[in-house]
Amino acid sequence: MTQAHNALNKTPLYDVHKQLNARLIEFGGWLMPVQYSGIIEEHKAVRNAAGLFDLSHMGEIEVSGHQALQFLQYVTTNDVSKLVEWQAHYTFMLYPDGGIVDDLIVYRQPDKYLLVVNASNIQKDLLWLKETQTLKGFDLTIRDRSWATGLISIQGPKALEILQPHVNIDLNEINYYHFTQGQVGDAPGLIARTGYTGEDGFELFVNRVYTEKVWNLIMEAGKDQGLLPVGLGARDTLRLEAKMALYGNDIDAGTNPLDAGLAWAVKLDKGDFCGKRSLLPVKQAGPKRKLVGFEVKDKAIARHGYPVAKDGQMVGKVTSGAPSPTLGKNIGLAYVPADMSAVGTELDVIIRDKTYKIEVVKTPFYTRPGKAKKAPEKN
Amino acid sequence: MEFPAELKYSKEHEWVRLEGDVAVIGITEFAQDELGDIVYVEQPKVGDEVRQNSQFGVVESVKTVSDLYSPVSGEVVEVNDDVTSSPEHINKDPYGAGWIIKVKVSDTAELDSLLSAADYKEMIGQ
């Protein structure tokens, strides 16, 4: 195990995680904390107080040059022309057949765009961006800033109050899915009101060399307010409760955003983009299958890859599943035929050759108290 | 971590406590710690036959599914219903309230192939 770990990338917080006795696992080529004190405790800390996440493994790619907007309009699905400076949105890169290269967030800065992509897809995305650039002859610069960038996220109802005394800007002035330049302690960086937990929170992009300092500053600031370090285990249960897709589980090259219920991040009326021609017929006829949320009507846990059946026939597959610490139920996401996707539909899931009842339920499974209804979120 | 000297251990991280000809079986402190928060246990039924080194159940944490292997052969005479309803007993008290099944041992010689506490600790590098 130790030997294999030597080949893995380590974030600038690796030593901090070791000191915190985190359980480290391989994730997308990185050695990452899956848990510190325990997944359930960490999950509840984020819902009730706040949690701190090391997301330095995620990819940061900068796109600049006079054709950057045109290029991003072609290579991503959301309408980049709608972004004002210091605003961000969730979007996709698609293959020509409509399959998903990656899901990402595009942040618009005055002189460039920042693309935040999944850790396991950094190399694939870079190649895809550069290939598209060459193929279409766009004049622009693509820079991989992943290694140089540390990313720390603080999420939860107390995130703002813990972070505010240590930044040089008024956090209340940053709207959801907006960001700004600022300083955390003495570290300059970007402060974004984005997240992947269903809670209010902030993501802090700082240079790799400042990451440990920023982490320690915030941990210290929040220790009396219930702030806990949170690993990938709770990150997964948090995002699942908020029904945010996970690349490699719920979406991948074999799925498209319309089947996944993420059409809000695909603007078919914005002009041509890669994958559009394949999505138009899906849009017209309606998706044949849909990603739905379900509850298991039993104590069993339906996990990624388990078959979904109706009347003994295989009809779909679970893409994500876990016990929900907030709801105290076993929940999940599955692709099922469109005519079986209505809320209240009863289906079966096969777990170790046994059949268990599931019911299609309304999603997100969890919405934070007082949150106004608006566009779904995702990091 | 604790590994009581009076117990026998399997390479699959189960422990056995012999009470007469009945073996009480659970998972070790190391195993529960590796798994993290345990949320689901699937046990055999009373009367089922289990065989040494064969799967007899499943234990699931939030993140993972792990098979349970019987350290001895015999008939299941009792299952711990408390861990079915409150699987966290396995995390909190793996050698006590967190026991999983009791098996009437068909061949006590099988216990000789199991590990002592010292051997088990060495195996897991403790």
Contacts between the chains, C-beta under 8 A, distances in Angstrom:
chain1	res1	chain2	res2	distance
A	23	B	36	7.3
A	34	B	63	6.7
A	35	B	36	5.7
A	35	B	63	8.0
A	38	B	36	6.1
A	38	B	37	5.3
A	39	B	36	5.8
A	39	B	37	5.5
A	39	B	61	7.7
A	39	B	62	4.3
A	39	B	63	6.5
A	40	B	37	4.7
A	40	B	62	6.6
A	233	B	36	7.1
A	233	B	62	6.1
A	233	B	63	5.0
A	236	B	63	7.5
A	237	B	62	6.4
A	299	B	40	5.9
A	299	B	84	7.9
A	300	B	40	6.7
A	300	B	42	7.8
A	301	B	39	7.1
A	301	B	40	5.7
A	301	B	60	5.6
A	301	B	65	7.8
A	303	B	65	6.8
A	322	B	62	6.1
A	322	B	63	7.7
A	323	B	39	4.7
A	323	B	40	7.5
A	323	B	62	5.9
A	325	B	62	7.7
A	352	B	42	7.7
A	352	B	58	6.9
